[in-house]
Amino acid sequence: MIAITLQSEIDNAFTPELRRAIEEDLSARKMTYYFQVFSGASHGFATRGDPAVESQRRRPFPLLTLHHGLCSWVSRVLRVL
């Protein structure tokens, strides 16, 4: 089984402590996993933002990075399997 998490740095629902606990659990289970944390991004960063809000206009960078990183990782994992 493969686990993929793409998350924001600022997120009250998925705290750094929870992320570490999940990573420890995945590692103990010998699972293949990929975590990508977007610095400065807040919860909901991967949704369509309001173009009138400057911080939300910068969302294309994390979205493009997310897409590229995810595609590269999946491609690498599929070659191994």
C-alpha positions in Angstrom: 0.0 0.0 0.0 1.1 3.6 -0.8 0.2 6.7 1.2 0.5 10.2 -0.2 -0.1 13.3 1.8 0.0 16.9 0.4 -0.5 19.4 3.1 -0.2 23.0 4.1 2.2 24.2 6.7 -0.5 26.2 8.6 -3.3 23.7 9.3 -5.1 23.3 12.6 -6.6 20.0 11.4 -3.4 18.3 10.4 -0.8 19.5 12.9 3.0 18.8 12.8 2.5 16.5 15.8 -0.2 14.5 13.9 2.0 14.4 10.8 4.9 13.0 12.8 2.7 10.4 14.4 1.3 9.3 11.1 4.8 9.1 9.6 6.0 6.9 12.5 3.0 4.6 12.0 3.6 4.4 8.2 7.2 3.7 8.8 6.5 1.0 11.4 4.2 -0.7 8.9 6.9 -0.6 6.3 4.7 1.3 3.9 5.8 3.4 1.0 4.8 7.0 1.7 5.3 10.5 0.4 4.7 13.7 2.4 4.9 17.1 0.8 4.4 20.2 3.0 3.9 23.6 1.4 5.5 26.3 3.5 3.5 29.4 4.2 0.4 27.8 2.8 -2.7 27.5 4.9 -5.5 24.9 5.0 -7.4 24.8 1.7 -4.4 25.9 -0.3 -5.2 23.5 -3.1 -8.7 24.8 -3.7 -9.6 27.6 -6.1 -8.8 30.9 -4.4 -10.4 34.4 -4.5 -8.4 36.4 -7.2 -9.2 39.6 -5.2 -7.1 38.3 -2.2 -3.4 38.7 -2.9 -2.3 35.7 -0.9 -4.8 33.5 -2.8 -3.5 34.7 -6.2 -0.2 33.0 -5.4 -1.8 29.6 -5.2 -0.8 28.5 -8.7 2.8 27.9 -7.5 1.9 25.3 -4.8 -0.7 23.7 -7.2 1.9 23.4 -10.0 4.5 22.1 -7.6 2.0 19.7 -6.1 1.1 18.3 -9.5 4.7 18.0 -10.7 5.9 16.4 -7.4 3.0 14.0 -7.2 3.4 12.9 -10.9 7.2 12.4 -10.4 6.7 10.4 -7.3 4.0 8.1 -8.7 6.1 7.5 -11.8 9.1 6.5 -9.6 7.0 4.2 -7.5 5.4 2.5 -10.5 8.8 1.7 -11.9 9.8 0.0 -8.6 6.6 -2.0 -8.4 
